[in-house]
Amino acid sequence: MNKVILMGRLTKDPEVRYSQSAQPLAIARYTLAVNRRFKRDGEPDADFINIVSFGKSGEFAEKFFKKGQQVCIVGRLQIRTYDDANGNRRWMTEVIAEEQHFAESKSSFEQRMAMEPNETPVPAPENNNADGFVPIDESFDDDLPF
């Protein structure tokens, strides 16, 4: 089974292009910054994952997704190859989105953006769950070997 579920913040607004077929198809590309659960010394705090959505999903991403917004993506992992301008073989890994969901309320996102318009802020943990999400207890030990 090939299934990927990610939650993260958009690093910039989605870029949308349309195919050159008889019925043009929207192709949206964007990147999610997904926080790592554990941080080791010298490692980055987040992974930056390329996402692609097609058709109506691509049009949805173009219209509603904005830089800094927290979203949840369900899709499949795809690895493809291509030859660059110098003839070198390159590999690209991306997630093909099958479902796209908002992971924060519109008012919460707009409030954060109004407070810090030039940066993508990291929200502080809140004790209320007015937006429908319950805080996760980070002290939980899941006995992972790494």
N, CA, C and O atoms as CSV, one atom per row, in Angstrom:
chain,resi,resn,atom,element,x,y,z
A,1,MET,N,N,0.847,-1.168,0.000
A,1,MET,CA,C,0.000,0.000,0.000
A,1,MET,C,C,0.895,1.234,0.000
A,1,MET,O,O,1.897,1.278,0.714
A,2,ASN,N,N,0.544,2.212,-0.779
A,2,ASN,CA,C,1.295,3.460,-0.896
A,2,ASN,C,C,0.390,4.594,-0.428
A,2,ASN,O,O,-0.407,5.113,-1.210
A,3,LYS,N,N,0.506,4.983,0.836
A,3,LYS,CA,C,-0.343,6.041,1.394
A,3,LYS,C,C,0.493,6.928,2.292
A,3,LYS,O,O,1.245,6.450,3.142
A,4,VAL,N,N,0.348,8.238,2.089
A,4,VAL,CA,C,1.096,9.224,2.848
A,4,VAL,C,C,0.110,10.207,3.467
A,4,VAL,O,O,-0.805,10.680,2.793
A,5,ILE,N,N,0.295,10.516,4.750
A,5,ILE,CA,C,-0.518,11.521,5.427
A,5,ILE,C,C,0.451,12.523,6.048
A,5,ILE,O,O,1.307,12.151,6.851
A,6,LEU,N,N,0.312,13.796,5.673
A,6,LEU,CA,C,1.208,14.844,6.144
A,6,LEU,C,C,0.423,16.030,6.661
A,6,LEU,O,O,-0.650,16.350,6.149
A,7,MET,N,N,0.965,16.680,7.679
A,7,MET,CA,C,0.411,17.945,8.141
A,7,MET,C,C,1.580,18.904,8.289
A,7,MET,O,O,2.579,18.602,8.942
A,8,GLY,N,N,1.430,20.067,7.667
A,8,GLY,CA,C,2.497,21.052,7.746
A,8,GLY,C,C,2.026,22.393,7.236
A,8,GLY,O,O,0.848,22.588,6.936
A,9,ARG,N,N,2.971,23.316,7.142
A,9,ARG,CA,C,2.662,24.672,6.674
A,9,ARG,C,C,3.211,24.874,5.269
A,9,ARG,O,O,4.292,24.394,4.925
A,10,LEU,N,N,2.431,25.601,4.465
A,10,LEU,CA,C,2.853,25.908,3.102
A,10,LEU,C,C,4.014,26.898,3.141
A,10,LEU,O,O,3.946,27.907,3.843
A,11,THR,N,N,5.073,26.615,2.394
A,11,THR,CA,C,6.231,27.501,2.376
A,11,THR,C,C,6.017,28.707,1.466
A,11,THR,O,O,6.682,29.730,1.626
A,12,LYS,N,N,5.093,28.594,0.515
A,12,LYS,CA,C,4.706,29.701,-0.363
A,12,LYS,C,C,3.376,29.346,-1.010
A,12,LYS,O,O,2.908,28.214,-0.888
A,13,ASP,N,N,2.767,30.298,-1.692
A,13,ASP,CA,C,1.504,30.030,-2.381
A,13,ASP,C,C,1.726,28.964,-3.460
A,13,ASP,O,O,2.792,28.933,-4.076
A,14,PRO,N,N,0.745,28.093,-3.698
A,14,PRO,CA,C,0.882,27.077,-4.747
A,14,PRO,C,C,1.092,27.711,-6.129
A,14,PRO,O,O,0.543,28.769,-6.435
A,15,GLU,N,N,1.892,27.043,-6.942
A,15,GLU,CA,C,2.091,27.454,-8.335
A,15,GLU,C,C,1.246,26.535,-9.202
A,15,GLU,O,O,1.345,25.313,-9.098
A,16,VAL,N,N,0.411,27.122,-10.059
A,16,VAL,CA,C,-0.496,26.326,-10.875
A,16,VAL,C,C,-0.203,26.571,-12.349
A,16,VAL,O,O,-0.040,27.709,-12.791
A,17,ARG,N,N,-0.142,25.479,-13.093
A,17,ARG,CA,C,-0.016,25.513,-14.556
A,17,ARG,C,C,-1.109,24.624,-15.112
A,17,ARG,O,O,-1.686,23.805,-14.397
A,18,TYR,N,N,-1.383,24.791,-16.374
A,18,TYR,CA,C,-2.415,23.987,-17.032
A,18,TYR,C,C,-1.785,23.183,-18.151
A,18,TYR,O,O,-0.914,23.670,-18.871
A,19,SER,N,N,-2.242,21.929,-18.291
A,19,SER,CA,C,-1.731,21.046,-19.339
A,19,SER,C,C,-2.143,21.583,-20.708
A,19,SER,O,O,-3.062,22.396,-20.816
A,20,GLN,N,N,-1.456,21.123,-21.746
A,20,GLN,CA,C,-1.711,21.573,-23.109
A,20,GLN,C,C,-2.672,20.664,-23.856
A,20,GLN,O,O,-2.705,20.687,-25.086
A,21,SER,N,N,-3.449,19.868,-23.145
A,21,SER,CA,C,-4.378,18.930,-23.786
A,21,SER,C,C,-5.632,19.649,-24.282
A,21,SER,O,O,-5.801,20.845,-24.045
A,22,ALA,N,N,-6.509,18.918,-24.968
A,22,ALA,CA,C,-7.756,19.492,-25.488
A,22,ALA,C,C,-8.596,20.074,-24.360
A,22,ALA,O,O,-9.225,21.119,-24.528
A,23,GLN,N,N,-8.610,19.407,-23.214
A,23,GLN,CA,C,-9.269,19.938,-22.019
A,23,GLN,C,C,-8.180,20.180,-20.982
A,23,GLN,O,O,-7.754,19.244,-20.306
A,24,PRO,N,N,-7.720,21.431,-20.847
A,24,PRO,CA,C,-6.607,21.721,-19.929
A,24,PRO,C,C,-6.883,21.237,-18.507
A,24,PRO,O,O,-7.997,21.360,-17.996
A,25,LEU,N,N,-5.856,20.692,-17.889
A,25,LEU,CA,C,-5.925,20.147,-16.543
A,25,LEU,C,C,-5.029,20.979,-15.637
A,25,LEU,O,O,-3.859,21.192,-15.958
A,26,ALA,N,N,-5.556,21.453,-14.509
A,26,ALA,CA,C,-4.761,22.223,-13.549
A,26,ALA,C,C,-3.765,21.303,-12.851
A,26,ALA,O,O,-4.104,20.193,-12.438
A,27,ILE,N,N,-2.536,21.784,-12.728
A,27,ILE,CA,C,-1.488,21.060,-12.011
A,27,ILE,C,C,-0.888,22.032,-11.009
A,27,ILE,O,O,-0.181,22.964,-11.391
A,28,ALA,N,N,-1.168,21.818,-9.724
A,28,ALA,CA,C,-0.668,22.694,-8.666
A,28,ALA,C,C,0.525,22.034,-7.990
A,28,ALA,O,O,0.507,20.838,-7.699
A,29,ARG,N,N,1.554,22.825,-7.747
A,29,ARG,CA,C,2.749,22.355,-7.038
A,29,ARG,C,C,2.993,23.281,-5.857
A,29,ARG,O,O,2.940,24.504,-5.987
A,30,TYR,N,N,3.261,22.681,-4.705
A,30,TYR,CA,C,3.600,23.463,-3.530
A,30,TYR,C,C,4.443,22.613,-2.596
A,30,TYR,O,O,4.569,21.402,-2.778
A,31,THR,N,N,5.018,23.263,-1.597
A,31,THR,CA,C,5.889,22.581,-0.657
A,31,THR,C,C,5.346,22.741,0.755
A,31,THR,O,O,4.936,23.829,1.161
A,32,LEU,N,N,5.351,21.643,1.491
A,32,LEU,CA,C,4.944,21.660,2.896
A,32,LEU,C,C,6.173,21.547,3.788
A,32,LEU,O,O,7.042,20.705,3.562
A,33,ALA,N,N,6.235,22.397,4.798
A,33,ALA,CA,C,7.252,22.271,5.845
A,33,ALA,C,C,6.613,21.449,6.952
A,33,ALA,O,O,5.691,21.911,7.625
A,34,VAL,N,N,7.102,20.233,7.137
A,34,VAL,CA,C,6.536,19.299,8.109
A,34,VAL,C,C,7.528,19.161,9.259
A,34,VAL,O,O,8.651,18.692,9.072
A,35,ASN,N,N,7.102,19.572,10.449
A,35,ASN,CA,C,7.976,19.505,11.622
A,35,ASN,C,C,8.332,18.075,11.946
A,35,ASN,O,O,7.503,17.170,11.844
A,36,ARG,N,N,9.589,17.882,12.342
A,36,ARG,CA,C,10.017,16.566,12.808
A,36,ARG,C,C,9.618,16.404,14.273
A,36,ARG,O,O,9.630,17.362,15.046
A,37,ARG,N,N,9.277,15.211,14.624
A,37,ARG,CA,C,8.848,14.955,15.998
A,37,ARG,C,C,10.020,15.050,16.964
A,37,ARG,O,O,9.889,15.611,18.052
A,38,PHE,N,N,11.157,14.506,16.574
A,38,PHE,CA,C,12.353,14.537,17.412
A,38,PHE,C,C,13.442,15.285,16.662
A,38,PHE,O,O,13.574,15.146,15.446
A,39,LYS,N,N,14.216,16.072,17.382
A,39,LYS,CA,C,15.311,16.819,16.764
A,39,LYS,C,C,16.622,16.354,17.384
A,39,LYS,O,O,16.785,16.341,18.604
A,40,ARG,N,N,17.540,15.979,16.523
A,40,ARG,CA,C,18.874,15.620,16.980
A,40,ARG,C,C,19.804,16.790,16.696
A,40,ARG,O,O,19.534,17.589,15.799
A,41,ASP,N,N,20.887,16.902,17.441
A,41,ASP,CA,C,21.833,18.001,17.251
A,41,ASP,C,C,22.332,18.031,15.815
A,41,ASP,O,O,22.744,17.013,15.261
A,42,GLY,N,N,22.286,19.215,15.228
A,42,GLY,CA,C,22.779,19.401,13.871
A,42,GLY,C,C,21.784,19.068,12.779
A,42,GLY,O,O,22.077,19.280,11.603
A,43,GLU,N,N,20.631,18.560,13.125
A,43,GLU,CA,C,19.616,18.234,12.128
A,43,GLU,C,C,18.597,19.357,12.013
A,43,GLU,O,O,18.378,20.089,12.978
A,44,PRO,N,N,17.969,19.508,10.849
A,44,PRO,CA,C,16.933,20.536,10.717
A,44,PRO,C,C,15.686,20.177,11.527
A,44,PRO,O,O,15.478,19.022,11.899
A,45,ASP,N,N,14.861,21.196,11.792
A,45,ASP,CA,C,13.635,20.995,12.559
A,45,ASP,C,C,12.495,20.455,11.709
A,45,ASP,O,O,11.543,19.882,12.239
A,46,ALA,N,N,12.584,20.635,10.385
A,46,ALA,CA,C,11.468,20.274,9.503
A,46,ALA,C,C,11.988,19.645,8.213
A,46,ALA,O,O,13.139,19.835,7.820
A,47,ASP,N,N,11.110,18.898,7.577
A,47,ASP,CA,C,11.367,18.370,6.239
A,47,ASP,C,C,10.503,19.166,5.275
A,47,ASP,O,O,9.373,19.526,5.605
A,48,PHE,N,N,11.020,19.440,4.097
A,48,PHE,CA,C,10.291,20.181,3.078
A,48,PHE,C,C,9.907,19.201,1.975
A,48,PHE,O,O,10.759,18.669,1.264
A,49,ILE,N,N,8.600,18.980,1.856
A,49,ILE,CA,C,8.088,17.910,0.998
A,49,ILE,C,C,7.299,18.507,-0.153
A,49,ILE,O,O,6.389,19.310,0.056
A,50,ASN,N,N,7.654,18.110,-1.377
A,50,ASN,CA,C,6.968,18.583,-2.575
A,50,ASN,C,C,5.643,17.862,-2.749
A,50,ASN,O,O,5.561,16.638,-2.641
A,51,ILE,N,N,4.597,18.653,-3.022
A,51,ILE,CA,C,3.251,18.123,-3.197
A,51,ILE,C,C,2.756,18.530,-4.586
A,51,ILE,O,O,3.023,19.642,-5.041
A,52,VAL,N,N,2.032,17.623,-5.263
A,52,VAL,CA,C,1.422,17.909,-6.556
A,52,VAL,C,C,-0.044,17.510,-6.477
A,52,VAL,O,O,-0.374,16.424,-6.001
A,53,SER,N,N,-0.920,18.392,-6.946
A,53,SER,CA,C,-2.343,18.035,-7.023
A,53,SER,C,C,-2.862,18.384,-8.411
A,53,SER,O,O,-2.462,19.382,-9.009
A,54,PHE,N,N,-3.753,17.550,-8.906
A,54,PHE,CA,C,-4.245,17.666,-10.273
A,54,PHE,C,C,-5.724,18.015,-10.318
A,54,PHE,O,O,-6.460,17.756,-9.366
A,55,GLY,N,N,-6.157,18.603,-11.425
A,55,GLY,CA,C,-7.572,18.832,-11.695
A,55,GLY,C,C,-8.224,19.775,-10.709
A,55,GLY,O,O,-7.673,20.825,-10.379
A,56,LYS,N,N,-9.408,19.393,-10.238
A,56,LYS,CA,C,-10.164,20.222,-9.295
A,56,LYS,C,C,-9.384,20.451,-8.006
A,56,LYS,O,O,-9.469,21.525,-7.410
A,57,SER,N,N,-8.625,19.447,-7.572
A,57,SER,CA,C,-7.803,19.610,-6.366
A,57,SER,C,C,-6.740,20.680,-6.575
A,57,SER,O,O,-6.439,21.449,-5.663
A,58,GLY,N,N,-6.173,20.729,-7.775
A,58,GLY,CA,C,-5.190,21.760,-8.103
A,58,GLY,C,C,-5.809,23.148,-8.115
A,58,GLY,O,O,-5.208,24.108,-7.633
A,59,GLU,N,N,-7.013,23.250,-8.666
A,59,GLU,CA,C,-7.722,24.528,-8.678
A,59,GLU,C,C,-8.086,24.957,-7.256
A,59,GLU,O,O,-8.020,26.142,-6.931
A,60,PHE,N,N,-8.471,23.996,-6.405
A,60,PHE,CA,C,-8.782,24.274,-5.007
A,60,PHE,C,C,-7.549,24.835,-4.294
A,60,PHE,O,O,-7.639,25.835,-3.582
A,61,ALA,N,N,-6.403,24.187,-4.489
A,61,ALA,CA,C,-5.161,24.642,-3.850
A,61,ALA,C,C,-4.816,26.064,-4.296
A,61,ALA,O,O,-4.413,26.894,-3.481
A,62,GLU,N,N,-4.976,26.335,-5.581
A,62,GLU,CA,C,-4.670,27.669,-6.103
A,62,GLU,C,C,-5.558,28.730,-5.462
A,62,GLU,O,O,-5.090,29.818,-5.127
A,63,LYS,N,N,-6.822,28.416,-5.294
A,63,LYS,CA,C,-7.795,29.398,-4.805
A,63,LYS,C,C,-7.727,29.611,-3.297
A,63,LYS,O,O,-7.866,30.742,-2.833
A,64,PHE,N,N,-7.516,28.541,-2.517
A,64,PHE,CA,C,-7.675,28.631,-1.071
A,64,PHE,C,C,-6.399,28.496,-0.251
A,64,PHE,O,O,-6.378,28.947,0.894
A,65,PHE,N,N,-5.340,27.901,-0.776
A,65,PHE,CA,C,-4.127,27.693,0.012
A,65,PHE,C,C,-3.216,28.907,-0.099
A,65,PHE,O,O,-2.993,29.427,-1.192
A,66,LYS,N,N,-2.690,29.356,1.038
A,66,LYS,CA,C,-1.812,30.517,1.105
A,66,LYS,C,C,-0.575,30.190,1.936
A,66,LYS,O,O,-0.603,29.316,2.803
A,67,LYS,N,N,0.498,30.898,1.657
A,67,LYS,CA,C,1.751,30.730,2.388
A,67,LYS,C,C,1.505,30.831,3.891
A,67,LYS,O,O,0.801,31.729,4.352
A,68,GLY,N,N,2.092,29.902,4.654
A,68,GLY,CA,C,2.000,29.904,6.102
A,68,GLY,C,C,0.823,29.136,6.656
A,68,GLY,O,O,0.767,28.869,7.857
A,69,GLN,N,N,-0.119,28.776,5.801
A,69,GLN,CA,C,-1.323,28.078,6.240
A,69,GLN,C,C,-0.994,26.624,6.580
A,69,GLN,O,O,-0.193,25.982,5.901
A,70,GLN,N,N,-1.621,26.122,7.631
A,70,GLN,CA,C,-1.422,24.722,8.004
A,70,GLN,C,C,-2.467,23.872,7.307
A,70,GLN,O,O,-3.666,24.129,7.418
A,71,VAL,N,N,-2.002,22.843,6.577
A,71,VAL,CA,C,-2.897,21.959,5.837
A,71,VAL,C,C,-2.511,20.508,6.088
A,71,VAL,O,O,-1.403,20.204,6.529
A,72,CYS,N,N,-3.452,19.627,5.794
A,72,CYS,CA,C,-3.236,18.191,5.896
A,72,CYS,C,C,-3.431,17.593,4.504
A,72,CYS,O,O,-4.407,17.899,3.819
A,73,ILE,N,N,-2.505,16.750,4.098
A,73,ILE,CA,C,-2.526,16.132,2.773
A,73,ILE,C,C,-2.543,14.620,2.929
A,73,ILE,O,O,-1.791,14.059,3.725
A,74,VAL,N,N,-3.402,13.973,2.165
A,74,VAL,CA,C,-3.421,12.517,2.067
A,74,VAL,C,C,-3.145,12.198,0.604
A,74,VAL,O,O,-3.788,12.751,-0.288
A,75,GLY,N,N,-2.200,11.318,0.360
A,75,GLY,CA,C,-1.860,11.004,-1.020
A,75,GLY,C,C,-0.967,9.793,-1.114
A,75,GLY,O,O,-0.956,8.923,-0.243
A,76,ARG,N,N,-0.207,9.763,-2.216
A,76,ARG,CA,C,0.702,8.643,-2.450
A,76,ARG,C,C,2.072,9.171,-2.832
A,76,ARG,O,O,2.193,10.233,-3.442
A,77,LEU,N,N,3.085,8.434,-2.475
A,77,LEU,CA,C,4.463,8.800,-2.782
A,77,LEU,C,C,4.789,8.392,-4.206
A,77,LEU,O,O,4.470,7.283,-4.635
A,78,GLN,N,N,5.429,9.299,-4.938
A,78,GLN,CA,C,5.815,8.990,-6.320
A,78,GLN,C,C,7.274,9.397,-6.524
A,78,GLN,O,O,7.685,10.490,-6.135
A,79,ILE,N,N,8.035,8.520,-7.128
A,79,ILE,CA,C,9.429,8.800,-7.462
A,79,ILE,C,C,9.558,8.722,-8.970
A,79,ILE,O,O,9.158,7.736,-9.590
A,80,ARG,N,N,10.126,9.779,-9.560
A,80,ARG,CA,C,10.285,9.795,-11.013
A,80,ARG,C,C,11.685,10.257,-11.370
A,80,ARG,O,O,12.383,10.861,-10.556
A,81,THR,N,N,12.079,9.968,-12.581
A,81,THR,CA,C,13.402,10.367,-13.050
A,81,THR,C,C,13.272,11.252,-14.284
A,81,THR,O,O,12.276,11.206,-15.006
A,82,TYR,N,N,14.299,12.052,-14.500
A,82,TYR,CA,C,14.383,12.870,-15.706
A,82,TYR,C,C,15.851,13.164,-15.969
A,82,TYR,O,O,16.692,13.017,-15.083
A,83,ASP,N,N,16.150,13.579,-17.190
A,83,ASP,CA,C,17.512,13.963,-17.557
A,83,ASP,C,C,17.598,15.478,-17.566
A,83,ASP,O,O,16.793,16.146,-18.215
A,84,ASP,N,N,18.592,16.033,-16.833
A,84,ASP,CA,C,18.739,17.487,-16.775
A,84,ASP,C,C,19.404,18.009,-18.049
A,84,ASP,O,O,19.681,17.234,-18.965
A,85,ALA,N,N,19.660,19.309,-18.111
A,85,ALA,CA,C,20.224,19.944,-19.302
A,85,ALA,C,C,21.608,19.397,-19.659
A,85,ALA,O,O,22.013,19.453,-20.820
A,86,ASN,N,N,22.332,18.869,-18.674
A,86,ASN,CA,C,23.667,18.310,-18.912
A,86,ASN,C,C,23.638,16.813,-19.197
A,86,ASN,O,O,24.688,16.184,-19.333
A,87,GLY,N,N,22.450,16.249,-19.286
A,87,GLY,CA,C,22.323,14.827,-19.575
A,87,GLY,C,C,22.451,13.935,-18.351
A,87,GLY,O,O,22.517,12.713,-18.486
A,88,ASN,N,N,22.487,14.519,-17.168
A,88,ASN,CA,C,22.586,13.733,-15.936
A,88,ASN,C,C,21.207,13.255,-15.506
A,88,ASN,O,O,20.228,13.995,-15.610
A,89,ARG,N,N,21.129,12.028,-15.026
A,89,ARG,CA,C,19.872,11.464,-14.543
A,89,ARG,C,C,19.573,12.042,-13.167
A,89,ARG,O,O,20.426,12.011,-12.280
A,90,ARG,N,N,18.379,12.562,-12.987
A,90,ARG,CA,C,17.943,13.138,-11.718
A,90,ARG,C,C,16.722,12.388,-11.216
A,90,ARG,O,O,15.912,11.906,-12.008
A,91,TRP,N,N,16.591,12.288,-9.896
A,91,TRP,CA,C,15.465,11.624,-9.252
A,91,TRP,C,C,14.666,12.661,-8.494
A,91,TRP,O,O,15.240,13.550,-7.865
A,92,MET,N,N,13.360,12.561,-8.545
A,92,MET,CA,C,12.500,13.482,-7.820
A,92,MET,C,C,11.459,12.684,-7.046
A,92,MET,O,O,10.805,11.796,-7.592
A,93,THR,N,N,11.317,13.017,-5.759
A,93,THR,CA,C,10.316,12.381,-4.914
A,93,THR,C,C,9.269,13.422,-4.569
A,93,THR,O,O,9.603,14.523,-4.132
A,94,GLU,N,N,8.011,13.080,-4.762
A,94,GLU,CA,C,6.921,14.006,-4.464
A,94,GLU,C,C,5.704,13.215,-4.001
A,94,GLU,O,O,5.602,12.008,-4.223
A,95,VAL,N,N,4.790,13.923,-3.355
A,95,VAL,CA,C,3.535,13.311,-2.917
A,95,VAL,C,C,2.444,13.787,-3.863
A,95,VAL,O,O,2.270,14.989,-4.063
A,96,ILE,N,N,1.715,12.852,-4.441
A,96,ILE,CA,C,0.564,13.173,-5.290
A,96,ILE,C,C,-0.649,13.232,-4.362
A,96,ILE,O,O,-1.058,12.222,-3.789
A,97,ALA,N,N,-1.215,14.432,-4.226
A,97,ALA,CA,C,-2.318,14.646,-3.283
A,97,ALA,C,C,-3.603,14.023,-3.816
A,97,ALA,O,O,-3.989,14.243,-4.964
A,98,GLU,N,N,-4.245,13.255,-2.974
A,98,GLU,CA,C,-5.561,12.698,-3.275
A,98,GLU,C,C,-6.637,13.398,-2.458
A,98,GLU,O,O,-7.789,13.486,-2.881
A,99,GLU,N,N,-6.254,13.900,-1.274
A,99,GLU,CA,C,-7.151,14.675,-0.413
A,99,GLU,C,C,-6.360,15.853,0.141
A,99,GLU,O,O,-5.172,15.731,0.439
A,100,GLN,N,N,-7.032,16.997,0.275
A,100,GLN,CA,C,-6.422,18.191,0.858
A,100,GLN,C,C,-7.407,18.752,1.887
A,100,GLN,O,O,-8.595,18.906,1.602
A,101,HIS,N,N,-6.899,19.057,3.090
A,101,HIS,CA,C,-7.769,19.540,4.156
A,101,HIS,C,C,-7.118,20.729,4.849
A,101,HIS,O,O,-5.893,20.816,4.939
A,102,PHE,N,N,-7.951,21.641,5.339
A,102,PHE,CA,C,-7.459,22.717,6.182
A,102,PHE,C,C,-7.180,22.138,7.558
A,102,PHE,O,O,-7.963,21.333,8.064
A,103,ALA,N,N,-6.065,22.542,8.170
A,103,ALA,CA,C,-5.722,22.021,9.492
A,103,ALA,C,C,-5.776,23.116,10.558
A,103,ALA,O,O,-5.363,22.897,11.697
A,104,GLU,N,N,-6.279,24.277,10.195
A,104,GLU,CA,C,-6.524,25.346,11.147
A,104,GLU,C,C,-7.681,26.180,10.627
A,104,GLU,O,O,-7.959,26.197,9.428
A,105,SER,N,N,-8.346,26.864,11.527
A,105,SER,CA,C,-9.494,27.667,11.110
A,105,SER,C,C,-9.032,28.890,10.318
A,105,SER,O,O,-7.897,29.345,10.458
A,106,LYS,N,N,-9.913,29.401,9.501
A,106,LYS,CA,C,-9.604,30.583,8.703
A,106,LYS,C,C,-9.307,31.777,9.602
A,106,LYS,O,O,-8.382,32.543,9.334
A,107,SER,N,N,-10.089,31.938,10.669
A,107,SER,CA,C,-9.886,33.078,11.566
A,107,SER,C,C,-8.540,32.977,12.293
A,107,SER,O,O,-7.872,33.991,12.493
A,108,SER,N,N,-8.146,31.784,12.683
A,108,SER,CA,C,-6.856,31.585,13.335
A,108,SER,C,C,-5.716,31.940,12.387
A,108,SER,O,O,-4.766,32.615,12.782
A,109,PHE,N,N,-5.808,31.490,11.149
A,109,PHE,CA,C,-4.784,31.786,10.152
A,109,PHE,C,C,-4.708,33.291,9.894
A,109,PHE,O,O,-3.617,33.862,9.887
A,110,GLU,N,N,-5.858,33.939,9.683
A,110,GLU,CA,C,-5.870,35.372,9.399
A,110,GLU,C,C,-5.349,36.177,10.579
A,110,GLU,O,O,-4.669,37.185,10.385
A,111,GLN,N,N,-5.656,35.748,11.802
A,111,GLN,CA,C,-5.173,36.438,12.986
A,111,GLN,C,C,-3.652,36.342,13.080
A,111,GLN,O,O,-2.986,37.334,13.380
A,112,ARG,N,N,-3.103,35.165,12.827
A,112,ARG,CA,C,-1.640,34.993,12.847
A,112,ARG,C,C,-0.979,35.843,11.786
A,112,ARG,O,O,0.041,36.480,12.047
A,113,MET,N,N,-1.547,35.861,10.588
A,113,MET,CA,C,-0.953,36.614,9.488
A,113,MET,C,C,-1.027,38.122,9.743
A,113,MET,O,O,-0.128,38.855,9.331
A,114,ALA,N,N,-2.074,38.593,10.408
A,114,ALA,CA,C,-2.202,40.008,10.729
A,114,ALA,C,C,-1.172,40.427,11.777
A,114,ALA,O,O,-0.688,41.559,11.758
A,115,MET,N,N,-0.839,39.519,12.687
A,115,MET,CA,C,0.126,39.824,13.740
A,115,MET,C,C,1.547,39.881,13.207
A,115,MET,O,O,2.324,40.739,13.626
A,116,GLU,N,N,1.904,38.988,12.294
A,116,GLU,CA,C,3.261,38.911,11.756
A,116,GLU,C,C,3.187,38.754,10.241
A,116,GLU,O,O,3.362,37.644,9.738
A,117,PRO,N,N,2.932,39.837,9.496
A,117,PRO,CA,C,2.723,39.714,8.062
A,117,PRO,C,C,3.961,39.325,7.259
A,117,PRO,O,O,3.820,38.810,6.150
A,118,ASN,N,N,5.168,39.551,7.775
A,118,ASN,CA,C,6.373,39.278,6.989
A,118,ASN,C,C,7.027,37.948,7.312
A,118,ASN,O,O,8.001,37.562,6.666
A,119,GLU,N,N,6.501,37.243,8.304
A,119,GLU,CA,C,7.085,35.963,8.687
A,119,GLU,C,C,5.994,34.914,8.800
A,119,GLU,O,O,4.819,35.241,8.971
A,120,THR,N,N,6.388,33.655,8.704
A,120,THR,CA,C,5.463,32.566,8.955
A,120,THR,C,C,5.625,32.179,10.414
A,120,THR,O,O,6.582,31.489,10.765
A,121,PRO,N,N,4.703,32.612,11.274
A,121,PRO,CA,C,4.863,32.360,12.706
A,121,PRO,C,C,4.582,30.916,13.070
A,121,PRO,O,O,3.864,30.204,12.369
A,122,VAL,N,N,5.159,30.506,14.169
A,122,VAL,CA,C,4.874,29.194,14.726
A,122,VAL,C,C,3.911,29.414,15.879
A,122,VAL,O,O,4.257,30.097,16.843
A,123,PRO,N,N,2.708,28.849,15.803
A,123,PRO,CA,C,1.724,29.123,16.844
A,123,PRO,C,C,2.133,28.535,18.186
A,123,PRO,O,O,2.715,27.453,18.255
A,124,ALA,N,N,1.818,29.265,19.247
A,124,ALA,CA,C,2.077,28.776,20.597
A,124,ALA,C,C,0.993,27.782,20.971
A,124,ALA,O,O,-0.144,27.909,20.515
A,125,PRO,N,N,1.321,26.798,21.791
A,125,PRO,CA,C,0.286,25.858,22.214
A,125,PRO,C,C,-0.810,26.591,22.977
A,125,PRO,O,O,-0.537,27.486,23.776
A,126,GLU,N,N,-2.034,26.202,22.720
A,126,GLU,CA,C,-3.167,26.820,23.387
A,126,GLU,C,C,-3.892,25.756,24.190
A,126,GLU,O,O,-3.871,24.575,23.845
A,127,ASN,N,N,-4.527,26.186,25.255
A,127,ASN,CA,C,-5.269,25.242,26.086
A,127,ASN,C,C,-6.692,25.047,25.615
A,127,ASN,O,O,-7.330,24.057,25.972
A,128,ASN,N,N,-7.212,25.988,24.807
A,128,ASN,CA,C,-8.573,25.801,24.312
A,128,ASN,C,C,-8.535,25.090,22.971
A,128,ASN,O,O,-7.514,25.124,22.284
A,129,ASN,N,N,-9.597,24.466,22.597
A,129,ASN,CA,C,-9.648,23.771,21.316
A,129,ASN,C,C,-10.822,24.296,20.503
A,129,ASN,O,O,-11.619,23.519,19.977
A,130,ALA,N,N,-10.926,25.641,20.401
A,130,ALA,CA,C,-12.019,26.275,19.677
A,130,ALA,C,C,-11.993,25.945,18.189
A,130,ALA,O,O,-13.030,25.962,17.527
A,131,ASP,N,N,-10.794,25.641,17.660
A,131,ASP,CA,C,-10.731,25.330,16.234
A,131,ASP,C,C,-10.949,23.846,15.958
A,131,ASP,O,O,-10.846,23.413,14.810
A,132,GLY,N,N,-11.247,23.064,16.987
A,132,GLY,CA,C,-11.571,21.661,16.790
A,132,GLY,C,C,-10.405,20.708,16.953
A,132,GLY,O,O,-10.577,19.499,16.796
A,133,PHE,N,N,-9.214,21.220,17.265
A,133,PHE,CA,C,-8.055,20.360,17.403
A,133,PHE,C,C,-7.633,20.288,18.862
A,133,PHE,O,O,-7.645,21.294,19.571
A,134,VAL,N,N,-7.266,19.117,19.297
A,134,VAL,CA,C,-6.863,18.897,20.676
A,134,VAL,C,C,-5.345,18.863,20.717
A,134,VAL,O,O,-4.734,18.190,19.887
A,135,PRO,N,N,-4.707,19.570,21.663
A,135,PRO,CA,C,-3.245,19.542,21.765
A,135,PRO,C,C,-2.747,18.124,22.025
A,135,PRO,O,O,-3.404,17.341,22.712
A,136,ILE,N,N,-1.595,17.805,21.478
A,136,ILE,CA,C,-0.986,16.488,21.651
A,136,ILE,C,C,0.040,16.575,22.766
A,136,ILE,O,O,0.844,17.506,22.805
A,137,ASP,N,N,0.014,15.618,23.663
A,137,ASP,CA,C,0.968,15.565,24.760
A,137,ASP,C,C,2.310,15.100,24.206
A,137,ASP,O,O,2.463,13.927,23.865
A,138,GLU,N,N,3.290,16.010,24.113
A,138,GLU,CA,C,4.600,15.697,23.544
A,138,GLU,C,C,5.465,14.867,24.491
A,138,GLU,O,O,6.505,14.356,24.077
A,139,SER,N,N,5.057,14.722,25.757
A,139,SER,CA,C,5.847,13.954,26.710
A,139,SER,C,C,5.611,12.451,26.575
A,139,SER,O,O,6.274,11.659,27.244
A,140,PHE,N,N,4.682,12.056,25.725
A,140,PHE,CA,C,4.360,10.642,25.516
A,140,PHE,C,C,5.575,9.921,24.947
A,140,PHE,O,O,6.137,10.361,23.944
A,141,ASP,N,N,5.985,8.830,25.564
A,141,ASP,CA,C,7.124,8.042,25.111
A,141,ASP,C,C,6.599,6.844,24.333
A,141,ASP,O,O,5.928,5.980,24.899
A,142,ASP,N,N,6.902,6.788,23.031
A,142,ASP,CA,C,6.370,5.698,22.214
A,142,ASP,C,C,7.387,4.587,21.988
A,142,ASP,O,O,7.147,3.701,21.168
A,143,ASP,N,N,8.507,4.612,22.689
A,143,ASP,CA,C,9.516,3.543,22.633
A,143,ASP,C,C,10.050,3.284,21.236
A,143,ASP,O,O,10.317,2.135,20.884
A,144,LEU,N,N,10.212,4.335,20.427
A,144,LEU,CA,C,10.806,4.144,19.108
A,144,LEU,C,C,12.309,3.950,19.262
A,144,LEU,O,O,12.912,4.544,20.156
A,145,PRO,N,N,12.935,3.125,18.404
A,145,PRO,CA,C,14.354,2.813,18.580
A,145,PRO,C,C,15.288,3.941,18.171
A,145,PRO,O,O,16.498,3.800,18.351
A,146,PHE,N,N,14.803,5.043,17.634
A,146,PHE,CA,C,15.715,6.102,17.196
A,146,PHE,C,C,15.627,7.312,18.014
A,146,PHE,O,O,16.339,8.284,17.758
